[in-house]
């Protein structure tokens, strides 16, 4: 038998359909990260309230938690190309509308809340659908590489997008920055027109959407690998990532005695670390011990944040944010890849949307981090939350062989068998 050629770091980009999907991810991620900076500035400029600023982000999570499972059913039943194009156009329209409201000075706080709710609805569809299509546009052996490249695209824009948004504000104002975001979504839309999506099995359309939802829940409840990786996925959004989102401004101002520049550097270093982490995973090729890698990365993620709480100087914090961003992306990407490999293609949208529920819970972690910072200080609450993440990683290393011993080849074999069984049991089209 002829041996398979080694998988290079950019192997999946040789596939035209995936290349267009990857470019669309770059453009849409630029718009998303620009928005985070610009919208935060607008909210605080209008209201001067940190509480309202936190509430705006909470509204997005309400959409994720309330509509995530139903979005997964829709993704598995709908025409993928139409949905992806429609979501991009919808985001372009939202950004344009916000630009017009700002330009005409008609913006009100309730507009911003409505905007973030609508944005959350779009994310509920867009992110799981991109993860689903990544697996369908490349051969199974390239799936981990493709996921890593997509994550590298998002992480690089995480490093660049906030800087671009911050630079645009004094040059063209908040309205102009939103028009620039609309342009990024327009380019994302154009790339999605270029993708030739594969024909998907439509057998699930014979059942009602409610039955599809029940099937998805039943699958997660009975598939032990899927259940294990899905539960492990909750750790970072609830305990660790909120430290990035809620506490870095406090560290920048009160601990490191810096300003907006220091905050921007901290956020950017997380993104740079994420790019390096995604690139490292993309270069792993056929590395087998992905389950062990995932738990070690979770331990490193927790340890990096724990050590960050002891940093006294900005340069120390920046180095630790670089390491932490690296470990974060290795953990998230490995978890996502292993989880997706446990899912048959016809169930992928529903399971991907359940992953979004973890990120919908992130404001709860952010609220705990913020409240804890007020009561016991940012360093102490960081040590508690990061310590809890580290304890979970250590316990799973010793007590969860289903994760620790999971290998890439075994997950890919299960994936192939599940899809073969689906193809054999699906009734023939009339």
C-alpha positions in Angstrom: 0.0 0.0 0.0 1.3 3.4 -0.9 2.1 5.5 2.2 0.2 8.8 2.5 2.3 11.9 2.0 3.1 14.1 5.1 0.6 16.9 5.9 2.2 20.3 5.5 1.2 23.3 7.7 -0.8 24.9 4.9 -1.9 21.7 3.1 -5.6 22.4 3.2 -5.2 25.8 1.4 -4.3 23.8 -1.7 -8.1 22.9 -1.9 -9.8 25.8 -3.7 -13.1 25.5 -1.9 -11.5 25.6 1.5 -9.2 28.4 0.4 -12.3 30.6 -0.3 -13.8 29.6 3.0 -10.6 30.6 4.8 -10.5 34.0 3.1 -14.1 34.6 4.1 -13.1 33.7 7.7 -10.3 36.3 7.5 -12.6 39.1 6.3 -15.5 38.3 8.7 -13.1 38.1 11.6 -11.6 41.4 10.8 -15.0 43.0 11.0 -15.9 41.2 14.2 -12.7 42.3 16.1 -12.9 45.9 14.7 -16.5 46.0 16.0 -15.4 44.9 19.5 -13.2 48.0 19.9 -15.4 50.5 18.1 -18.7 49.5 19.7 -17.1 49.5 23.2 -15.9 53.0 22.6 -19.3 54.1 21.3 -21.2 52.6 24.3 -18.9 54.1 26.9 -18.9 57.5 25.1 -22.7 57.7 25.0 -23.4 56.3 28.5 -20.2 56.5 30.6 -21.5 53.3 32.3 -19.4 50.2 32.7 -22.6 48.3 33.7 -24.3 49.1 30.4 -21.1 48.1 28.6 -21.2 44.7 30.2 -25.0 44.4 29.5 -24.4 45.0 25.8 -22.2 41.9 25.7 -24.7 40.0 27.8 -27.4 40.5 25.2 -25.4 38.7 22.6 -25.1 35.7 24.9 -28.8 35.7 25.4 -29.2 35.0 21.7 -26.6 32.3 21.8 -28.2 30.5 24.7 -31.7 30.9 23.6 -31.4 30.0 19.9 -28.2 27.8 19.7 -29.8 24.4 19.7 -32.5 25.4 17.2 -29.9 27.0 15.0 -28.1 23.7 14.8 -31.2 22.0 13.6 -31.6 24.7 10.9 -28.0 24.3 9.8 -28.4 20.5 9.3 -31.5 21.0 7.2 -30.7 24.2 5.2 -28.8 24.9 2.1 -25.3 25.8 3.4 -24.4 28.3 0.7 -27.6 30.3 1.0 -27.3 30.5 4.7 -23.7 31.6 4.7 -24.3 34.3 2.1 -27.4 35.5 3.9 -25.6 35.7 7.2 -22.8 37.8 5.6 -25.2 40.1 3.9 -27.2 40.4 7.2 -24.0 41.4 9.1 -23.1 43.9 6.3 -26.5 45.4 6.6 -26.3 45.7 10.4 -22.9 47.4 10.3 -24.1 49.8 7.6 -27.2 50.7 9.6 -25.1 51.4 12.7 -22.8 53.6 10.6 -25.8 55.6 9.3 -27.2 56.0 12.8 -23.9 57.3 14.1 -23.3 59.5 11.1 -26.7 61.2 11.5 -26.3 61.4 15.3 -29.6 59.4 15.7 -27.9 56.6 17.7 -29.6 55.6 21.0 -28.6 53.0 23.6 -31.5 50.7 22.7 -30.2 50.6 19.1 -26.9 49.2 20.4 -28.7 46.5 22.5 -30.8 45.5 19.5 -27.7 45.5 17.3 -25.8 43.1 19.6 -28.8 40.8 19.9 -29.1 40.6 16.2 -25.3 40.1 15.9 -25.6 37.2 18.4 -28.3 35.6 16.3 -26.0 35.8 13.2 -23.1 34.3 15.2 -25.3 31.4 16.3 -25.6 30.4 12.6 -22.3 31.6 11.2 -19.7 30.0 13.5 -21.2 26.5 13.7 -21.8 26.5 10.0 -18.2 27.5 9.2 -17.0 24.6 11.5 -19.4 22.2 9.8 -18.3 23.2 6.3 -14.6 23.0 7.2 -15.0 19.3 7.7 -17.1 18.8 4.5 -14.8 20.7 2.2 -11.6 18.8 2.9 -10.7 15.1 3.2 -10.9 13.6 6.7 -7.1 13.4 7.0 -6.8 17.1 6.4 -9.6 18.1 8.8 -7.3 18.9 11.8 -5.1 21.0 9.6 -8.1 22.9 8.1 -9.4 23.6 11.6 -6.0 24.9 12.7 -5.8 27.2 9.6 -9.2 28.6 10.3 -8.3 29.3 13.9 -5.0 30.9 12.8 -7.0 33.2 10.6 -9.3 34.2 13.5 -6.4 34.6 15.9 -4.4 36.8 13.6 -7.3 39.1 13.2 -7.8 39.1 16.9 -4.3 40.6 17.1 -4.8 43.0 14.2 -8.5 43.9 14.3 -8.6 45.8 17.6 -5.6 47.8 16.4 -7.2 48.6 13.1 -10.4 49.6 14.8 -8.6 51.8 17.3 -6.6 53.5 14.5 -9.7 54.1 12.4 -11.6 55.9 15.2 -9.6 59.1 15.2 -9.3 59.1 11.4 -12.8 58.4 10.1 -14.8 58.3 13.3 -17.1 55.6 14.7 -19.5 55.9 11.8 -16.7 55.4 9.2 -15.3 52.5 11.2 -18.7 50.7 11.0 -18.8 51.4 7.2 -15.3 49.7 7.1 -16.8 46.7 9.0 -19.6 46.5 6.4 -17.0 46.4 3.7 -15.2 43.5 5.4 -18.5 41.6 5.5 -19.0 42.4 1.8 -15.7 40.8 0.9 -16.6 37.8 3.1 -19.9 37.5 1.1 -18.1 37.5 -2.2 -15.8 34.7 -1.1 -18.7 32.5 -0.1 -20.2 32.9 -3.6 -17.1 31.2 -4.9 -17.4 28.0 -2.8 -18.9 24.9 -4.4 -20.5 23.2 -1.4 -20.9 19.4 -1.4 -24.3 17.8 -1.7 -25.4 16.9 1.8 -27.6 14.0 2.9 -31.1 15.4 3.3 -32.6 12.4 5.0 -33.2 14.4 8.2 -35.6 16.7 6.3 -38.1 13.8 6.4 -38.4 14.3 10.1 -39.7 17.4 11.9 -37.3 20.0 13.2 -38.4 19.0 16.8 -37.5 15.4 16.0 -34.1 16.6 14.6 -33.5 18.4 17.9 -34.4 15.4 20.0 -32.1 13.3 17.8 -29.3 15.7 18.4 -29.7 15.7 22.2 -30.0 11.9 22.3 -26.8 11.6 20.2 -24.8 13.8 22.6 -26.3 12.0 25.6 -25.3 8.5 24.3 -22.1 9.2 22.4 -19.4 9.1 25.2 -16.6 10.7 23.3 -18.8 13.5 22.1 -20.2 14.0 25.5 -16.7 14.1 27.1 -15.2 16.6 24.7 -18.3 18.8 24.8 -18.3 19.0 28.6 -14.6 19.7 28.6 -15.3 22.5 26.2 -17.2 24.4 28.9 -14.1 24.9 31.1 -12.4 27.7 29.1 -15.5 29.9 28.5 -16.7 29.7 32.1 -13.4 29.8 34.1 -10.5 31.1 31.9 -11.5 33.2 28.9 -13.5 35.7 31.1 -10.2 36.7 32.8 -9.2 38.0 29.3 -12.5 39.8 28.7 -13.3 41.2 32.1 -10.1 41.8 34.0 -7.4 42.9 31.4 -8.6 46.6 31.6 -8.2 46.4 35.4 -4.8 44.9 35.2 -3.7 47.5 32.6 -4.9 50.5 34.6 -4.6 49.5 38.3 -1.9 46.8 38.4 0.5 47.8 35.6 -0.4 51.5 35.9 -0.6 51.8 32.1 -3.2 53.3 29.8 -5.2 52.3 26.7 -2.0 51.5 24.9 -1.1 48.9 27.6 -4.5 47.4 27.3 -4.2 47.2 23.6 -0.9 45.5 23.9 -2.2 42.9 26.3 -5.1 42.0 24.0 -2.8 41.9 21.0 -0.4 39.6 22.7 -3.2 37.1 23.3 -3.9 37.2 19.6 -0.3 36.8 18.7 0.0 33.8 21.0 -3.2 32.4 19.4 -1.7 32.7 15.9 1.4 30.8 17.1 -0.7 28.2 18.8 -2.9 27.6 15.8 0.2 27.4 13.6 1.8 24.8 15.9 -1.3 22.6 15.7 -1.4 23.0 11.9 2.1 21.7 11.8 1.4 18.7 13.9 0.2 16.7 10.9 -0.7 13.2 12.0 0.4 13.6 15.6 -1.6 11.0 17.5 -1.9 11.9 21.2 -4.4 14.7 20.7 -6.4 13.9 23.9 -3.3 14.2 26.0 -2.3 17.4 24.2 -5.6 18.9 24.9 -5.4 18.3 28.7 -1.8 19.5 28.8 -2.8 22.7 26.9 -5.7 23.3 29.4 -3.2 22.9 32.3 -0.8 25.4 30.5 -3.7 27.8 29.8 -4.6 27.8 33.5 -1.0 28.0 34.7 -0.3 30.9 32.4 -3.2 32.9 33.9 -2.3 31.9 37.4 1.2 33.2 36.9 -0.2 36.4 35.2 -1.8 37.3 38.5 1.7 37.6 40.0 3.1 39.9 37.3 4.2 43.3 38.6 5.4 44.9 35.4 3.7 45.3 32.0 6.4 43.5 30.1 5.9 40.4 32.4 2.2 40.5 31.7 2.8 40.7 28.0 5.0 37.7 27.9 2.5 35.7 30.0 -0.4 36.8 27.7 1.7 35.5 24.8 2.1 32.1 26.4 -1.5 32.0 27.6 -2.9 32.9 24.2 -0.7 30.1 22.7 -2.0 27.5 25.2 -5.6 28.7 24.8 -5.7 28.1 21.1 -4.0 24.8 21.3 -6.6 23.7 23.8 -9.6 25.1 22.0 -8.5 24.0 18.6 -7.6 20.4 19.7 -10.9 20.1 21.6 -12.9 21.4 18.6 -11.1 19.0 16.2 -11.6 15.9 18.4 -15.2 16.8 19.1 -16.0 17.3 15.4 -14.4 14.0 14.6 -16.8 12.2 16.9 -19.8 13.5 15.0 -21.4 12.1 11.9 -21.8 14.6 9.1 -25.6 14.8 9.2 -25.4 15.7 13.0 -22.6 18.2 12.7 -24.6 21.4 12.8 -26.5 20.4 15.9 -23.4 19.5 17.9 -21.5 22.6 16.6 -24.3 24.8 17.9 -24.2 23.1 21.3 -20.5 24.1 21.5 -21.7 27.7 21.1 -23.6 27.3 24.4 -20.4 27.3 26.3 -19.5 30.7 24.9 -23.0 31.8 25.7 -22.2 31.1 29.4 -19.1 33.3 29.2 -20.8 36.4 30.7 -21.5 34.4 33.8 -17.8 33.8 34.2 -17.1 37.5 33.4 -19.6 38.6 36.0 -18.0 36.3 38.6 -14.5 37.7 37.6 -15.7 41.3 37.7 -17.6 41.0 41.0 -14.7 39.0 42.5 -12.3 41.8 41.4 -14.4 44.3 43.3 -14.5 42.2 46.5 -11.0 40.6 46.7 -9.0 42.2 43.9 -8.2 41.1 40.3 -5.1 39.0 41.3 -7.0 36.9 43.9 -10.0 36.2 41.7 -7.7 35.3 38.8 -5.9 32.8 41.0 -9.1 31.2 42.1 -10.6 30.8 38.6 -7.3 29.8 36.9 -6.6 27.5 39.8 -10.0 25.8 39.3 -9.2 25.3 35.7 -5.8 23.8 36.5 -7.4 21.4 39.1 -9.9 20.2 36.5 -7.0 19.6 34.0 -5.0 17.6 36.6 -8.0 15.5 37.7 -8.8 14.7 34.1 -5.2 13.8 33.3 -5.4 11.1 36.0 -9.1 10.2 36.1 -10.4 10.5 32.5 -8.7 7.9 30.2 -11.4 8.5 27.6 -9.9 11.9 27.0 -6.2 11.3 27.9 -5.9 8.2 25.7 -7.9 9.6 22.7 -5.9 9.4 19.6 -6.3 11.1 16.2 -6.4 7.9 14.2 -9.1 6.4 16.5 -11.3 9.4 16.3 -10.9 9.5 12.5 -11.8 5.8 12.3 -14.9 6.3 14.4 -15.8 9.3 12.2 -15.5 7.2 9.0 -17.5 4.4 10.5 -20.3 6.7 11.7 -20.7 8.3 8.2 -20.5 4.9 6.5 -23.3 3.7 8.8 -25.4 6.8 8.0 -25.0 6.3 4.3 -26.0 2.7 4.5 -29.1 3.3 6.6 -30.3 6.4 4.8 -33.4 5.6 2.6 -33.0 6.0 -1.1 -34.3 9.2 -2.7 -37.5 8.8 -4.6 
